Amino acid sequence: AHPGAILLEMYIKPMKVTITEAADALGVSRKHVSAIINGRVPVTPDMAMRLAGVFGTEAELWVNMQAQYDLWVVTQKAPPNVKPLRQAA
C-alpha cells in the first residue's frame, strides 16, 4: 500500500482528525495531505520528518514505506534493459 493509505487508515481515521486538522499540524496544505493520502505524491524525507513529529513515529518508517512502495511499482513494469558487468580475469 502507498504510505498515504497507511496514514489515513492507521493514523488519521483512528485519531478522528480531519485532513484539514492533520494538514495544519503538519504545516502543509490540505491539498498536499490529500494528494499523499490518495497516492498522487510520495512521502518525501521532509514530510517523513513532519509525520514523525505529529504522529509520534520514526521518520524512517515513512521513508521505508515509500521506498518499498516505489520498488513494488517498478517490479510491476517490464524489467529494465541492463547488461550485467563481469570482472576481468
Backbone torsions as a table, in degrees:
resi	resn	phi	psi	omega
1	ALA	NA	148.3	174.6
2	HIS	-65.6	144.4	-179.8
3	PRO	-56.2	-26.9	177.9
4	GLY	-63.6	-36.5	177.8
5	ALA	-66.3	-38.7	177.2
6	ILE	-66.0	-43.7	178.4
7	LEU	-55.9	-46.1	-178.5
8	LEU	-67.9	-51.7	-172.0
9	GLU	-76.2	-31.6	-175.0
10	MET	-104.1	-12.3	-177.7
11	TYR	-126.0	-58.5	-174.1
12	ILE	-66.7	-51.9	-179.1
13	LYS	-63.2	-50.0	-179.3
14	PRO	-61.6	-30.9	179.7
15	MET	-83.0	-6.5	179.7
16	LYS	56.3	43.4	174.3
17	VAL	-108.5	152.2	178.0
18	THR	-84.0	165.0	176.1
19	ILE	-62.6	-37.1	178.0
20	THR	-63.1	-43.6	177.9
21	GLU	-64.0	-41.0	178.2
22	ALA	-64.4	-43.0	179.4
23	ALA	-61.6	-43.3	178.5
24	ASP	-61.2	-44.6	179.3
25	ALA	-63.5	-37.2	-179.0
26	LEU	-78.6	-16.7	-178.4
27	GLY	76.7	29.5	178.5
28	VAL	-131.8	175.7	-179.1
29	SER	-78.2	156.4	175.2
30	ARG	-60.7	-37.6	179.9
31	LYS	-60.6	-39.8	-179.8
32	HIS	-67.6	-44.3	178.3
33	VAL	-63.1	-41.4	178.0
34	SER	-61.1	-40.6	179.0
35	ALA	-64.0	-37.8	176.9
36	ILE	-66.8	-48.8	-178.5
37	ILE	-58.6	-37.4	-179.1
38	ASN	-87.5	6.9	174.7
39	GLY	73.1	18.4	-178.6
40	ARG	-87.1	-23.5	177.1
41	VAL	-133.0	151.9	-178.7
42	PRO	-81.0	165.0	170.8
43	VAL	-85.1	110.9	179.6
44	THR	-81.5	166.0	175.5
45	PRO	-56.8	-38.6	177.3
46	ASP	-61.5	-46.2	179.3
47	MET	-66.3	-35.7	177.8
48	ALA	-60.0	-40.5	177.4
49	MET	-65.3	-40.7	178.8
50	ARG	-64.8	-47.0	179.5
51	LEU	-60.2	-42.2	179.0
52	ALA	-60.3	-43.4	-179.5
53	GLY	-67.1	-40.1	-176.9
54	VAL	-77.3	-41.7	-173.4
55	PHE	-103.0	4.7	175.0
56	GLY	69.0	37.3	178.2
57	THR	-114.8	-171.8	173.2
58	GLU	-100.1	141.7	178.5
59	ALA	-58.8	-34.5	-179.1
60	GLU	-60.3	-31.2	177.6
61	LEU	-56.5	-49.1	-176.2
62	TRP	-71.8	-40.0	178.8
63	VAL	-64.5	-43.2	179.5
64	ASN	-65.8	-40.5	177.1
65	MET	-61.2	-42.4	179.9
66	GLN	-65.1	-43.1	179.6
67	ALA	-62.2	-43.0	178.8
68	GLN	-64.1	-40.8	178.2
69	TYR	-64.2	-46.0	-179.6
70	ASP	-60.1	-43.1	179.0
71	LEU	-64.0	-41.3	178.1
72	TRP	-60.8	-43.1	179.6
73	VAL	-59.5	-44.3	-179.2
74	VAL	-64.6	-38.2	-178.7
75	THR	-69.7	-16.4	178.4
76	GLN	-80.3	-10.7	-179.5
77	LYS	-99.9	174.2	176.5
78	ALA	-62.3	143.2	179.8
79	PRO	-61.9	149.5	-179.9
80	PRO	-66.2	150.2	179.2
81	ASN	-83.7	94.5	-178.2
82	VAL	-124.6	160.8	176.2
83	LYS	-121.1	119.1	179.4
84	PRO	-62.1	141.4	175.1
85	LEU	-90.0	144.7	177.6
86	ARG	-122.5	141.0	178.0
87	GLN	-69.8	144.3	176.5
88	ALA	-71.9	145.2	-177.8
89	ALA	-74.5	NA	NA
